[in-house]
Amino acid sequence: MALQTTFLPSTLTVHKEAKLGIKDSSFVGISLAGHAKADFVAPLRSKKLCMPVVIKAQSTAVAAPGLTNSSLDGKKVLRKGVVVVTGASSGLGLAAAKALAETGKWHVIMACRDFLKTEKAAKSAGIPKENYSIMHLDLASLDSVRQFVENFRRSGMALDVLVCNAAIYRPTAKTPTYTADGIEMSVGVNHLGHFLLARLMLEDLKKSDYPSKRLIIVGSITGNDNTLAGNIPPKAGLGDLRGLAAGLNSHHSSMIDGGSFDGAKAYKDSKICNMLTMQEFHRRFHEETGITFASLYPGCIATTGLFREHIPLFRALFPPFQKYITKGFVSEAESGKRLAQVVSDPSLTKSGVYWSWNKDSASFENQLSQEASDAEKARKLWEVSEKLVGLA
Ligand SMILES: NC(=O)c1ccc[n+]([C@@H]2O[C@H](COP(=O)([O-])OP(=O)(O)OC[C@H]3O[C@@H](n4cnc5c(N)ncnc54)[C@H](OP(=O)(O)O)[C@@H]3O)[C@@H](O)[C@H]2O)c1
């Protein structure tokens, strides 16, 4: 059920004196040099917070979240970027939230289904208190997604980057479970919840005056059968989308391709959907909006909660196997830096790209498999998904 109050009270404050230290003086292509003495102005959109607040800038200051880039006296104003990260309570999302918040240049909205878990995680990761807020979002409920968007808008903050990161993986499940809307859980959470969120928040991204606005949907190698990992059975495959079109709402029709339920395949299918959706966003909206749409494979982060439903033996052996045999292992901290790069690195502004990293942790544009880059399938997926989330 969607919650009405979404912010932890202590987190929704606009600081009158911004003394947030950043050591370097540039971010997302804007240099603070020459603006060191500028005042920052905070004309927030929401009524509760809409008193314009002049923030005295120190030479090392950035403004509080949600401020615009134009000041009352016409001076160019710099501000923190606002990034929403879904599933920031653990693993990749938490590590990325930490990496971004620690720069002092970002205010991270941790969009999560469990407040207490997220607050505890943020505290124990040492994420600076002033650089994050927690808002309730349960991707297994379309109402909750809509409520989240409404609450975010009510906060008055701008949206500069949206990261669709949350996911569940149910490799040992023998039967499907369902979202609040009666849709198979893996596709419901990983794809459809994010699809609705991204579609709604596109309007917020369009309004942002941030120099580089981005919408990122985390993908995976497992949905790409042009890789070794993508060929481990059960292989991903959406077929002609007949199961999805039928609503993924019964034991007889719980897989996108209409086949019988397979929890591991349902996850992999949802990841193809994520990568197809990113490309369809790019085709439909990049030129018109200038928003960068991107996906990524952060590497095999074998220690995260994603594998929580796997058998204990797998959980014990998977990390050393990835570390010492495949050498594909990536730590949570490293994966967080990679996602943070896709959020904020001025050199990663190309849209429609699926980023990966080589052994030296250098980013490169990766190739998607034939199915994960099938434009016709992406169009059809978009249309069927629109119907399922009530947008068409
Ligand atoms: N781990 C890997 O090797 C790997 C490799 C490639 C790609 N990825 C991708 O990386 C992303 C993050 O995965 P991870 O490895 O970091 O796993 P993780 O630690 O399990 O994190 C998943 C996050 O999703 C959240 N979540 C699950 N169901 C949700 C729901 N209904 N509503 C809102 N949030 C929900 C979880 O929240 P709770 O804490 O409340 O459960 C958690 O914060 C996923 O998109 C995954 O596909 C991971």
The ligand as an SDF file (V2000), in Angstrom:
LIG
                    3D

 48 52  0  0  0  0  0  0  0  0999 V2000
   24.2480   -8.3190   -8.4380 N   0  0  0  0  0  0  0  0  0  0  0  0
   24.6620   -8.4700   -9.6730 C   0  0  0  0  0  0  0  0  0  0  0  0
   25.5960   -9.2310   -9.9570 O   0  0  0  0  0  0  0  0  0  0  0  0
   24.0250   -7.7260  -10.7870 C   0  0  0  0  0  0  0  0  0  0  0  0
   24.5160   -7.8990  -12.0860 C   0  0  0  0  0  0  0  0  0  0  0  0
   23.9150   -7.2060  -13.1290 C   0  0  0  0  0  0  0  0  0  0  0  0
   22.8730   -6.3380  -12.8860 C   0  0  0  0  0  0  0  0  0  0  0  0
   22.4090   -6.1970  -11.6240 N   0  0  0  0  0  0  0  0  0  0  0  0
   21.2930   -5.2870  -11.4350 C   0  0  0  0  0  0  0  0  0  0  0  0
   21.6080   -4.3680  -10.4160 O   0  0  0  0  0  0  0  0  0  0  0  0
   20.4110   -3.8730   -9.8390 C   0  0  0  0  0  0  0  0  0  0  0  0
   20.5150   -3.8920   -8.3250 C   0  0  0  0  0  0  0  0  0  0  0  0
   20.6550   -5.2100   -7.8800 O   0  0  0  0  0  0  0  0  0  0  0  0
   21.5590   -5.6030   -6.6420 P   0  0  0  0  0  0  0  0  0  0  0  0
   22.4800   -6.6440   -7.1000 O   0  0  0  0  0  0  0  0  0  0  0  0
   22.0940   -4.3960   -5.9960 O   0  0  0  0  0  0  0  0  0  0  0  0
   20.4630   -6.3230   -5.7130 O   0  0  0  0  0  0  0  0  0  0  0  0
   19.9190   -5.9700   -4.2490 P   0  0  0  0  0  0  0  0  0  0  0  0
   21.0320   -5.6970   -3.3220 O   0  0  0  0  0  0  0  0  0  0  0  0
   18.9850   -7.0750   -3.9220 O   0  0  0  0  0  0  0  0  0  0  0  0
   19.1050   -4.6350   -4.4640 O   0  0  0  0  0  0  0  0  0  0  0  0
   17.8450   -4.6330   -5.0370 C   0  0  0  0  0  0  0  0  0  0  0  0
   17.0730   -3.4510   -4.5340 C   0  0  0  0  0  0  0  0  0  0  0  0
   15.7640   -3.4890   -5.1230 O   0  0  0  0  0  0  0  0  0  0  0  0
   14.8180   -3.2380   -4.1050 C   0  0  0  0  0  0  0  0  0  0  0  0
   13.5030   -3.7710   -4.4050 N   0  0  0  0  0  0  0  0  0  0  0  0
   13.1240   -5.0490   -4.6100 C   0  0  0  0  0  0  0  0  0  0  0  0
   11.8020   -5.1280   -4.7830 N   0  0  0  0  0  0  0  0  0  0  0  0
   11.3320   -3.8550   -4.6980 C   0  0  0  0  0  0  0  0  0  0  0  0
   10.0370   -3.2900   -4.7690 C   0  0  0  0  0  0  0  0  0  0  0  0
    8.9440   -4.0270   -4.9370 N   0  0  0  0  0  0  0  0  0  0  0  0
    9.9100   -1.9540   -4.6470 N   0  0  0  0  0  0  0  0  0  0  0  0
   10.9880   -1.1840   -4.4330 C   0  0  0  0  0  0  0  0  0  0  0  0
   12.2480   -1.6640   -4.3450 N   0  0  0  0  0  0  0  0  0  0  0  0
   12.4020   -2.9910   -4.4660 C   0  0  0  0  0  0  0  0  0  0  0  0
   15.4180   -3.8950   -2.8740 C   0  0  0  0  0  0  0  0  0  0  0  0
   14.7540   -3.3900   -1.7460 O   0  0  0  0  0  0  0  0  0  0  0  0
   14.7130   -4.1980   -0.3310 P   0  0  0  0  0  0  0  0  0  0  0  0
   16.0090   -3.8590    0.3110 O   0  0  0  0  0  0  0  0  0  0  0  0
   13.5300   -3.6190    0.3510 O   0  0  0  0  0  0  0  0  0  0  0  0
   14.5930   -5.6380   -0.6590 O   0  0  0  0  0  0  0  0  0  0  0  0
   16.8560   -3.4500   -3.0170 C   0  0  0  0  0  0  0  0  0  0  0  0
   17.0170   -2.1310   -2.5650 O   0  0  0  0  0  0  0  0  0  0  0  0
   19.2780   -4.7180  -10.4080 C   0  0  0  0  0  0  0  0  0  0  0  0
   18.6470   -4.0180  -11.4370 O   0  0  0  0  0  0  0  0  0  0  0  0
   20.0030   -5.9300  -10.9740 C   0  0  0  0  0  0  0  0  0  0  0  0
   19.3020   -6.5080  -12.0470 O   0  0  0  0  0  0  0  0  0  0  0  0
   22.9590   -6.8500  -10.5590 C   0  0  0  0  0  0  0  0  0  0  0  0
  1  2  1  0
  2  3  2  0
  2  4  1  0
  4  5  1  0
  4 48  2  0
  5  6  2  0
  6  7  1  0
  7  8  2  0
  8  9  1  0
  8 48  1  0
  9 10  1  0
  9 46  1  0
 10 11  1  0
 11 12  1  0
 11 44  1  0
 12 13  1  0
 13 14  1  0
 14 15  2  0
 14 16  1  0
 14 17  1  0
 17 18  1  0
 18 19  2  0
 18 20  1  0
 18 21  1  0
 21 22  1  0
 22 23  1  0
 23 24  1  0
 23 42  1  0
 24 25  1  0
 25 26  1  0
 25 36  1  0
 26 27  1  0
 26 35  1  0
 27 28  2  0
 28 29  1  0
 29 30  1  0
 29 35  2  0
 30 31  1  0
 30 32  2  0
 32 33  1  0
 33 34  2  0
 34 35  1  0
 36 37  1  0
 36 42  1  0
 37 38  1  0
 38 39  2  0
 38 40  1  0
 38 41  1  0
 42 43  1  0
 44 45  1  0
 44 46  1  0
 46 47  1  0
M  CHG  2   8   1  16  -1
M  END
$$$$
